[in-house]
Amino acid sequence: MSSKPRNFTPRSYYHIYNHAVHEKTVIFPTTQDYQRFLNTIAYYIFSQPFSYEQHQRLSTPPANPKGLRKRAKVLAYAIMPNHFHLLLKPTEENPSEISRFVSDVTNSYTRHFNLKYKRSGVLFQGTFKAKEIIDEASLLQVSRYIHLNPLFSSRTNPKGLLVKPQNYEYTSYHEWAGFKNPHIVEADEIRFWTGRTGGTAGYRSFTEAKIKSNPASGIEQLILEK
């Protein structure tokens, strides 16, 4: 599915969201599928990547194989059973390439999913949703909302057993909170933004402050799950 042309501003950030075409469709049934989607993001973030097969043969793919140009910067993500969130920054050279990047990721994963589960047709809803984030406070709040998403979803936390964002594997909270070294997400951006909260420990406190309340409060205009 192609993406409609959009205007993206290089110095802005964008909350990106897409959902399964049907509400009850689980698009990431296994841990291997979650990892496949993350690997697909890591692959298509480059403008002229080597083959996906070569990428997969690397036990630890390099942050920038062969010095390739990135199509966007990934700041944060949350991969949920029936949808995903990305926090992206366009490149200075070609900001509109975000559209093609997201389209390539979802199209590639759809092909994988359809082949693996012997189905056909679209998997995601039409064109992905995007909201521009223009101020510092909102960006930090959106990152927190993304990282807390699994705790507030009945699909990932039906019994309320997830009590900390680090209890859910498929978000970038682990990198923001200092539990893992950045891989898909941009290390320099993470250092900059967590620095605004006092470092990784400060970001953990900032995020956990909303665990028992509504993380969307105050940024409703930037939330896409409507």
Secondary structure, 3 states (H helix, E strand, C coil): CCCCCCCCCCCCEEEEEEEECCCCCCCCCCHHHHHHHHHHHHHHCECCCCCHHHHHHCCCCCCCHHHCCECEEEEEEEECCCEEEEEEEECCCCCCHHHHHHHHHHHHHHHHHHHHHCCCCCCECCCCEEEEECCHHHHHHHHHHHHHHHHHCCCCCCCCCCCCHHHCCCECHHHHCCCCCCCCCCHHHHHHHHHCCCCHHHHHHHHHCCCCCCCCCCCHHHCCCC
